[in-house]
């Protein structure tokens, strides 16, 4: 933490504090309430993206923008003008450090935010009169003032080097000896890289002064085509890191691209999953397990304010699950944004102070299977009156309860070999094939799914979807967890990391997808030779 002297040296923070103090004294309409809380937030955003298709650069963008967001709350901490939408007012800010122009943008946004808050507060008080009982929790919670001045982040990426990498990667289906034999079966091949840097300046009427930020970089390769029956198939993946240097190397990108092209060809020739619905064991790799945790578990422990007039604790599947099992007894889940690295990887979800000025602290969410806590920002919920440092904001948006670094651990301590041995043992015991999924797509649809026989051999299949993969299967359908933890990282809407082990489910439904197949192209693409 850095003190007020460093804060005063920053011209943007100085201008924001001066305007906030002026507004705090003057902002009141005759006969109306003064705000009890105001916050100014300025975000300096820098974005870079480059995309290559079919071995040629097709787009490159490099943007810089500054946005101010003003939040004004009328009323008090018990009941105020806020709503689940998170009202606030936005204005573009000057790209340079012209403090006079910045103050004018803040003044304009503050006037609009104040008037909107007065309307919202009046409407909210009228709405509350129609309910018999009071809300289950206050609207806002106080926080001790914090001063944190971190070094400014800068967008740092070797653009020319990455453009060369993308051009090569997107054209490998034409040039790599390993895949030239089926180059004409590739319908699209795209590679991209992006960098994103946010420097966030925040001051509020409680005395908090922040200048902190984050960066995130990602690259991806995406290839696709169709099977002979018209089924559309794709392979898309990449890497994500805090710095561009943390992304995969040129050699690793080449290797990944060729592996994707090979697996795409294997998918084209793989059999379609059997028409009869399967109910039984499915082993999820760490990659697939992290997707399951991110979709079925994490959103439900990010405490969102319930709808007005209800007695629920939060929104989501776990609103009435406190102190009850939501996972098997051998699993514990902690969110620890203070964890900066894991297994040599720098974690994008780590931070020291959240976007509402609350210092971070590790939170045990699930202990031996039981839900014991939620992730909270400064909008409390029933039985949880204080923030635990998880109020996080996407650029230009209000802060909401969001995870930072989710770590799922198992007390079983099984290796990957032991997890697969359990799967094969179940196949032998049940006298039938079982399934193993390596990667998932959107809606938790299997992308690389293998049918595993009782003798341990496995065969790639396609055209499957999962059924009955939900919170109930997480709670009571898991047989084992272990193996090498997988680190899944996302940058948008806020940087988050999930670290999860492999998961073995006892009973998941696997069935054939009902999607109508697309027609094949009426004529072949230009020959590979003509495109070299």
Order of alpha helices (4+ residues) and beta strands (2+ residues): alpha-alpha-beta-beta-beta-alpha-beta-alpha-alpha-beta-beta-beta-alpha-beta-beta-alpha-beta-beta-beta-beta-beta-beta-beta-beta-alpha-beta-beta-beta-beta-alpha-beta-beta
